[in-house]
Amino acid sequence: MAAAHDGREKKMHLHEVLRAWREELLSSAVQVAIAEEAARAVGGALEAMPRDSIPGGLRRDEPDSLQVRLIPAHHKPSPPASDNDLDTLEQHLGFELPREVELLLRLHDGGHFFEPQDSELSQSQVPALKLLSCSEMTDAYRGMVSRIGSALEEADASPNDCFRAARRFGASPDAAEPFAHQLEQLAAGKRSGLELLPLMTPPGRPDDLICLAPLAGREGRIGLAYATSNFLPEHSDEYPFNGMTGWLLALLKGRGCGRLLLG
């Protein structure tokens, strides 16, 4: 993965990134980027939109920049989450929210972002980014841990199986031990306490989830969890972003381009 997407190009503190995110939400000239191949598939109005390039390199076979079409857009953030909202969410999760997620929710309790303004483009053609609210995180988390737990139970997963699964979430060998134990608890019938937090539904894929695995590395890893695999990753490449800083920077640099989210 290119350094531009994991914060190593220029190390930024989370507060700097959140400040940049707030500035983006207040911008009067919001644009959403549509990958060139997706624009060609839609055709029509998209082909008349200006071209630009955004950082690429999320996959080994991908160039360092991607050609996109830029479309006028807007953001629809929800009001900030209350202390009660956050406390209730933590009760359902069975663990404390990572500080960076709490700060994001205190900024806005979910919402829709990079939503195209062009009336000729339907939501099915260019869907907005849907960040989950506290209540939506609760519902998504319940469904996710139920699917993971059932899959591990049906597979009669051993401690070694759970350790390997933890590694696929991007956890280092040391961090994988507690994460594997949490997976073992799910396999034994528990349905909370797994430190895997759903953040959003990917554009056009409402059944899948973009999740934060706080135990995966020092800052955690963020990546795509597929409903078709019961949210258990097949390999660690599914969790490409290092922490909230890397993920939010990718959203900002990519102008919410769906291709970046699914890389």
Secondary structure, 3 states (H helix, E strand, C coil): CCHHHCCCCCCCCHHHHHHHHHHHHHCCCCEEEEEHHHHHHHCHHHHHCCEEEEECCCCCCCCCEEEEEEEEEEEEECCCCCHHHHHHHHHHHCCCCCHHHHHHHHHCCCEEEEEECCCCCCCCCCCCEEECCHHHHHHHHHHHHHHHHHHHHHCCCCHHHHHHHHHHCCCCHHHHHHHHHHHHHHHCCCCCCCCCEEEEECCCCCCCEEEEECCCCCCCEEEEECHHHCCCCCCHHHCCEEHHHHHHHHHHHCCCCHHHHCC
